[in-house]
Amino acid sequence: MKIKKAYKFRLKPSKIQYQELNKISGACRFAWNKALGLNLDRLQKRQPLMWYHELDFWSKLWKSSDEYSFLKLIPAHCLQQKLKDLDKAFRDAFDKNQPLKRIPKFKKKNQSDSFRIKQIVA
């Protein structure tokens, strides 16, 4: 039997580390808002939504572009996790069994700025 554990840590970063963490959370917020904007635009045009795999493809294009070159400095798994979160939010919004259905909203700076780093420990 496997026991799953979760740990919660409180960080005390230096100023430089704090700036780096802010860059990562800002890039994750950017990826969420950009992907959400694309999907909301598709909803208005009555086109099918883009799900995680298609959004991940777009995030790779954004990273390689000159306009969004700041995304190259961000770990890919952080952006992918945020796109998975958006995918789940859209799936929940259109799930008939969900009691409180609603379309995801745009993220604002300094309001629930967060990101996850997924790491599996054997």
Backbone hydrogen bonds, N-H to C=O, Kabsch-Sander energy under -0.5 kcal/mol:
donor,donor_aa,acceptor,acceptor_aa,energy
4,K,2,K,-0.6
11,L,9,F,-0.6
18,Y,14,S,-2.7
19,Q,15,K,-2.0
20,E,16,I,-2.0
21,L,17,Q,-2.6
22,N,18,Y,-2.1
23,K,19,Q,-2.0
24,I,20,E,-2.2
25,S,21,L,-2.6
26,G,22,N,-2.4
27,A,23,K,-2.4
28,C,24,I,-2.3
29,R,25,S,-2.2
30,F,26,G,-2.3
31,A,27,A,-2.5
32,W,28,C,-2.4
33,N,29,R,-2.8
34,K,30,F,-2.9
35,A,31,A,-2.4
36,L,32,W,-2.8
37,G,33,N,-2.5
38,L,34,K,-2.0
39,N,35,A,-2.3
40,L,36,L,-2.8
41,D,37,G,-2.1
42,R,38,L,-2.0
43,L,39,N,-2.2
44,Q,40,L,-2.0
45,K,41,D,-1.6
46,R,43,L,-1.3
47,Q,42,R,-3.1
51,W,49,L,-0.5
54,E,51,W,-0.5
55,L,51,W,-2.4
56,D,52,Y,-2.9
57,F,53,H,-1.5
58,W,54,E,-1.9
59,S,55,L,-2.4
60,K,56,D,-1.7
61,L,57,F,-1.6
62,W,58,W,-2.7
63,K,59,S,-2.2
64,S,60,K,-1.5
65,S,61,L,-0.9
65,S,62,W,-0.7
69,S,66,D,-1.1
71,L,68,Y,-1.8
72,K,69,S,-1.7
73,L,70,F,-1.0
74,I,71,L,-1.1
78,C,75,P,-0.9
79,L,75,P,-1.2
80,Q,76,A,-2.6
81,Q,77,H,-2.0
82,K,78,C,-1.7
83,L,79,L,-2.1
84,K,80,Q,-2.1
85,D,81,Q,-2.0
86,L,82,K,-1.9
87,D,83,L,-2.3
88,K,84,K,-2.4
89,A,85,D,-2.2
90,F,86,L,-2.3
91,R,87,D,-2.3
92,D,88,K,-2.6
93,A,89,A,-1.8
94,F,90,F,-1.5
95,D,92,D,-0.9
98,Q,95,D,-1.0
101,K,99,P,-0.7
111,Q,108,K,-1.5
112,S,110,N,-0.6
114,S,112,S,-0.9
118,K,116,R,-0.6
119,Q,117,I,-0.6
121,V,119,Q,-0.6
122,A,120,I,-0.5
